[in-house]
Each structure stands twice: as C-alpha cells, then as structure tokens.
Amino acid sequence: MVHAKTWILKKHFEGSPTNSNFELKTVELPPLKNGEVLLEALFLTVDPYMRIAATKLKEGDVMMGQQVARVVESQNSAFPTGTIVLAHSGWTMHSISDGKALEKLPTGWPDTLPLSLALGTVGMPGLTAYFGLLEICGVKGGETVMVNAAAGAVGSVVGQIAKLKGCKVVGAAGSDEKVAYLKKIGFDVAFNYKKVESLEETLKKASPDGYDCYFDNVGGVFSNTVIRQMKKFGRIAICGAISTYNRTGELPPGPPPENMIYQQLRMEGFIVTTWQGEVREKALKDLLKWVLEGKIQYHEHITEGFENMPAAFMGMLKGENLGKAIVKA
Ligand SMILES: NC(=O)c1ccc[n+]([C@@H]2O[C@H](COP(=O)([O-])OP(=O)(O)OC[C@H]3O[C@@H](n4cnc5c(N)ncnc54)[C@H](OP(=O)(O)O)[C@@H]3O)[C@@H](O)[C@H]2O)c1
C-alpha cells in the first residue's frame, strides 16, 4: 500500500496566498489495476496560473500542476518501471495513471540536461514564449521587443528568442540581480522596474522610436504605460497579468484607446495549449536544440523538498525566483 503525500487547497485564496490556504495530507493509494502505473514525483512546478486556476477548485481538492515523475511500478507495457514522464498529477508525491495523459520527454533529450527543464525552458513556459512571440507577435528581425517579468520562466525565453531572430530586446525585472542576469543572456536594455523613477521615461530612453512588439506578462498600469509607446502596427501578446492576480478589488483601467486606434495596434490574448501535435513537437525540438547549442541559456530557482511547495509558490508570486521556479521532491 502506497501512502501519497499531497498538498490540498484548504481554503480559497483571498489576496496573496498564505500558509493557511494549504494543508499537507497523506492519501492511501489503491493497488494498481491492469494498464496503470504508479508515479513518483522528481520535480514539480509552481506557476502563476495556479493562483487563478485554484479559484475553480473546491476546498479540499489537490492543488493542480505538472511534474516530472518516474514510473516506480507498472502494469502498462508502454511505460515500464523507470520511465521518466511528464504528468498532470498535481501537488502530490505519488499518483496512479492509466498512461493516457502521460508524456515522455522530447526525443534526443541528453542525460546531461536537467529533467526539470521539461517544466521550464523546454516545457510549457518555453512553448509560451515561443508561440507568443513568433505566432501572436509575429516578430521580425530588426524590430524592438519589450517584455516584462523578463527574468522569469517565460520572459527570459522570450528575450532570447527575440535576440535569435535579430531583434532589439528591452526587459523589465524586479531586482538588480535579475537585471544583471538579463544583460548576461543578451538583453540590449534591462532595468529594475521597482527602482526607476519613471517607467515612461525609462521606456522612452531604452527605445526612443518606440516598440514593435510587447510581450505582456504583467498587465495593469505597466501595460498602459508601454502601450502609449507602441509604434504604428505594433503587436501586443497578452500572455499574463501577474500584477493583478492577488487583487481583491476591481481590475485597473484597460489599454489607452487613442493609442490602440491611431497606432492601429493588434492586441491578442493567447493560451499556450492552443498549439498541439506537430507544431508543438517542432517547437519543443527547436527549444531543445537552442538550449543544447547554447543559444538559449536557462536558470532555475530550485526549492528543495516537497513539503516546501506552498513556500515555493508564494515566493514565485512575490518574485523570489530568477528563472523557472521548480520544486525538487
Ligand atoms: N498565456 C499562457 O498560456 C501562459 C502560460 C504560462 C505563463 N503565462 C503567464 O506568463 C507570466 C509569467 O509566467 P512565468 O511562469 O514565467 O512566471 P515567472 O515570471 O517565472 O514568475 C513570476 C514573476 O512575476 C513577477 N511579478 C510578480 N508580481 C509582479 C507585479 N506585481 N508586477 C510585475 N511583475 C510581477 C516576479 O518577477 P519580478 O521580480 O520581475 O517582479 C515573478 O518572479 C504570468 O503572467 C503567467 O500567468 C501565461
């Protein structure tokens, strides 16, 4: 009999999550049936979307999320014991799957690459950067791209793909350490948005002619400031709005209409899961190739221990992570 340690949503979030929103439980798993596998978590991800998605859970439900897991017992010949998989098992150390929703790592994954990258640069956040920038923004060489939460899992890949495509890249992040990292990985301009006197002036100085593409991870007031500085026919990918996720009141006012109209801007929200099948496989292959060639660098903020899942999640929402926030089980 396997006892699975599992984090549940004890109480819905009000404002910023706290420890009292979570509870660690032990769940007894039944014996495996034919076709099933038992998974043990190796790495788990904490992502901003969980702050929003948790509103749809019932109190007492397991927190949602992907993990890199190892098959530790198998009644399914497609996933023998020892297979490494990506699973949507949630915040749990052990889980049972019938194999249908399991995904193997992309082919060509070398032993030297951390498995946790499948939750970051060569996983959902990397794909978000890839499709948001290449498909939604339709970025072209020579253009100027602005990205915020730039030192995070998505933002850091956005900037590096933009550089690969021959763009000028401006990034905003919330600490000097993050700014130094952005410069190291090739951003043309990077600034600490918490320290600048005027965001408007800083953006103007970084690109006096304005911006062709804005990859928005933050939303709110930040976005309204960037949109005023978009060039004609600029494109805006609305990826996320993390500055608003812990709000308790009304949303801040929306995009400035004069700029949207007279600059003829295109602004589009998107969800990474829109791209499936071959295009997704190609994107993962490209991301893996760029990482192996050293064209995309990665950084992970690793929290040790499954018992620290809530702390890792809350820390990520506060900006403690440089690169992808990961929990090592
Ligand atoms: N559309 C999709 O399919 C999709 C998929 C994945 C992610 N997303 C979105 O993409 C964004 C980034 O996600 P991620 O996984 O890459 O997370 P991340 O950037 O690795 O971590 C979140 C970061 O957000 C920043 N942040 C927190 N509060 C902020 C605030 N009030 N103002 C500005 N920045 C703030 C912090 O960095 P600083 O220190 O720089 O403040 C923090 O490190 C999120 O909005 C997420 O919801 C969307």
The ligand as an ORCA input file, in Angstrom:
! r2SCAN-3c Opt
* xyz 0 1
  N      -0.928     32.540    -21.743
  C      -0.342     31.401    -21.390
  O      -0.565     30.334    -21.962
  C       0.667     31.450    -20.263
  C       1.486     30.347    -19.982
  C       2.468     30.464    -18.977
  C       2.572     31.646    -18.238
  N       1.725     32.669    -18.521
  C       1.850     33.956    -17.805
  O       3.155     34.448    -18.037
  C       3.557     35.245    -16.934
  C       4.931     34.774    -16.455
  O       4.815     33.429    -16.011
  P       6.117     32.600    -15.584
  O       5.688     31.194    -15.405
  O       7.208     32.928    -16.497
  O       6.423     33.189    -14.135
  P       7.791     33.856    -13.657
  O       7.993     35.089    -14.475
  O       8.855     32.829    -13.627
  O       7.457     34.232    -12.137
  C       6.566     35.246    -11.849
  C       7.287     36.615    -11.827
  O       6.329     37.647    -11.934
  C       6.888     38.830    -11.428
  N       5.868     39.590    -10.693
  C       5.178     39.205     -9.604
  N       4.339     40.201     -9.206
  C       4.518     41.223    -10.068
  C       3.957     42.538    -10.187
  N       3.035     42.979     -9.331
  N       4.393     43.329    -11.201
  C       5.313     42.887    -12.071
  N       5.893     41.661    -12.006
  C       5.485     40.844    -11.016
  C       8.039     38.428    -10.499
  O       9.253     38.864    -11.094
  P       9.857     40.331    -10.810
  O      10.901     40.159     -9.742
  O      10.440     40.727    -12.132
  O       8.745     41.214    -10.358
  C       7.990     36.899    -10.512
  O       9.270     36.322    -10.465
  C       2.462     35.144    -15.885
  O       1.626     36.263    -16.010
  C       1.715     33.880    -16.285
  O       0.393     33.882    -15.838
  C       0.784     32.590    -19.497
*
